[in-house]
Amino acid sequence: MYSINSKKAKRGNIVNFKVAQEIYINDKLAIPVGTLATAEIVKASKRKCWGKSGKLIIRMRELKFSNGTTIALTAPDIEKNGVSKKGNAWTWFWCSIFFIPLNTIPPLCIKGENAEVEQGLTIVANTVEPATISLKD
């Protein structure tokens, strides 16, 4: 439904997803498009000095139907890493030692990029156990 960035995300935050296509079981509509699914941020770290990138880990939790019914979901954790710039930081470090011995500050200023889960990401999840759902037509 929206992008999630490791700069603003915090461990324990709940994020929302929507079912992208209708799910049919035995030719009957089981899960309508737009049904809300929730996930929890398990790990969120911002980009850091020395070119370290940000990291996001998100775990699917449950499917929430409009009638109040919830079903637990399972899926592999969604892991996203930002772009690391450690190589740039180390290059600056060694260049500063060899050519400008007193200037080791630039590597501390080089930061990696934050991790981001883009809006529209498709995730395949399964229910944890069988469930019966009563949908109104």
Secondary structure as the mmCIF struct_conf table of DSSP 4:
data_model
#
loop_
_struct_conf.conf_type_id
_struct_conf.id
_struct_conf.beg_label_comp_id
_struct_conf.beg_label_asym_id
_struct_conf.beg_label_seq_id
_struct_conf.end_label_comp_id
_struct_conf.end_label_asym_id
_struct_conf.end_label_seq_id
STRN STRN1 ILE A 4 ASN A 5
TURN_TY1_P TURN_TY1_P1 SER A 6 LYS A 8
TURN_TY1_P TURN_TY1_P2 ARG A 11 GLY A 12
STRN STRN2 ILE A 14 LYS A 18
BEND BEND1 GLN A 21 GLN A 21
STRN STRN3 ILE A 23 ILE A 25
TURN_TY1_P TURN_TY1_P3 ASN A 26 ASP A 27
STRN STRN4 LYS A 28 ILE A 31
TURN_TY1_P TURN_TY1_P4 VAL A 33 GLY A 34
STRN STRN5 LEU A 36 SER A 45
STRN STRN6 CYS A 49 CYS A 49
TURN_TY1_P TURN_TY1_P5 TRP A 50 GLY A 51
HELX_LH_PP_P HELX_LH_PP_P1 LYS A 52 GLY A 54
STRN STRN7 LYS A 55 LYS A 64
TURN_TY1_P TURN_TY1_P6 SER A 66 ASN A 67
BEND BEND2 GLY A 68 GLY A 68
STRN STRN8 THR A 70 THR A 74
STRN STRN9 ILE A 78 ASN A 81
HELX_RH_AL_P HELX_RH_AL_P1 LYS A 86 PHE A 99
TURN_TY1_P TURN_TY1_P7 PRO A 101 LEU A 102
HELX_RH_AL_P HELX_RH_AL_P2 PRO A 106 CYS A 109
STRN STRN10 LYS A 111 LYS A 111
HELX_LH_PP_P HELX_LH_PP_P2 GLU A 113 ALA A 115
STRN STRN11 GLU A 116 VAL A 117
TURN_TY1_P TURN_TY1_P8 GLN A 119 GLY A 120
STRN STRN12 ASN A 126 THR A 127
BEND BEND3 VAL A 128 GLU A 129
#
